[in-house]
Amino acid sequence: MDTERETATLLDEARSLVEQLAHSETRWPAWKRLEQIGSAAAPAVREGLRHGHWQVRKWCAGFLDHHADPESIPELLPLLNDPKSDVRLFAVHSLSCDRCKVGENPVDFVPHLIDRIERDESIRVRRMALVMLTIHPDLRCARLFARVLAEETDAKLRLHAEWGMKRCREAGLVTGTSR
């Protein structure tokens, strides 16, 4: 019974902390406390992904980079089309970064990131999506990297695409030295 009560208390606290992410004066202390609570805050953070304030959505997406569970990761998908580019940026990273996550990602994020690279108006979001795809060599990515190298003028996008092509060659997905 005490464990259930403690869990409920932590969840109530996490919900309050998620609300505090909307305000610059309380954001950092709230973030630090959410980090201390860790995965027990996940239900409140998932609710925060649909919050009306963009800063809450952004920071909740960022929280899931380190504390995502299989239930949380799919909830990041709607944020890839958020009106705020900072929210989309954090969603791209958290959806595809597996360095801090345990277990297999339940989402095939490759097509979603390709879509961001091809359609997002923010160069920062496009660059983040491309960087994240370089970590995961995939034939679909190799085609995208080749297209970016052939068509893009942004130097950072091209640099990331070159790195991605190198990774795809190393993985045996493409052959030869041509782009």
Residue pairs with C-beta under 8 A, 6 or more apart in sequence:
7 40
10 37
10 40
10 41
11 40
11 41
11 43
11 44
13 33
13 37
14 34
14 37
14 40
14 41
14 43
14 44
14 45
15 44
15 47
17 30
17 31
17 33
17 34
17 37
17 41
17 44
18 30
18 34
18 41
18 44
18 45
18 47
18 48
18 51
18 56
18 60
19 56
20 26
20 27
20 29
20 30
21 27
21 30
21 31
21 48
21 53
21 55
21 56
21 59
21 60
22 51
22 53
22 55
22 56
27 55
27 59
31 59
31 63
34 41
34 45
34 63
35 63
35 66
38 67
39 67
39 69
41 63
41 67
42 64
42 67
42 68
42 69
42 71
42 72
45 60
45 63
45 64
45 67
45 72
46 60
46 71
46 72
46 75
48 56
48 57
48 59
48 60
49 57
49 60
49 61
49 64
49 75
49 76
49 78
49 79
50 57
50 78
51 57
51 60
54 82
54 83
54 84
54 86
54 87
57 79
57 82
57 84
57 87
58 84
58 86
58 87
58 90
59 90
61 76
61 79
61 87
61 90
61 91
61 94
62 90
62 93
62 94
64 72
64 73
64 75
64 76
64 94
65 90
65 93
65 94
65 97
65 100
66 100
66 101
68 76
68 94
68 101
70 103
70 104
70 106
73 94
73 95
73 101
73 105
73 106
73 107
74 106
74 107
76 91
76 94
76 95
76 107
77 91
77 95
77 107
77 112
79 87
79 88
79 90
79 91
80 88
80 91
80 92
80 95
80 112
80 115
80 116
81 88
82 88
82 91
85 120
85 121
85 122
85 124
85 125
88 116
88 120
88 122
88 125
89 122
89 124
89 125
89 128
92 113
92 116
92 125
92 128
92 129
92 132
93 128
93 132
95 105
95 107
95 109
95 112
95 113
96 105
96 109
96 113
96 129
96 132
96 133
96 135
96 136
97 132
97 135
98 105
98 135
109 132
110 133
110 136
110 138
110 140
110 141
111 140
113 129
113 130
113 132
113 133
114 129
114 133
114 140
114 141
114 144
116 125
116 126
116 129
117 126
117 129
117 130
117 133
117 144
117 148
120 126
120 129
123 154
123 157
126 154
126 157
127 154
127 156
127 157
127 160
130 144
130 148
130 157
130 160
130 161
130 164
131 160
133 141
133 144
133 145
133 164
134 141
134 160
134 163
134 164
134 167
135 167
137 164
137 167
137 168
137 170
137 171
137 173
138 168
138 173
139 168
139 173
141 164
141 168
142 164
142 165
142 168
142 173
142 174
144 161
144 164
145 161
145 162
145 164
145 165
145 168
146 161
146 165
146 174
146 179
148 157
148 158
148 160
148 161
149 158
149 161
149 162
149 165
149 179
150 179
152 158
152 161
162 179
165 174
165 179
168 174
169 175
169 176
169 177
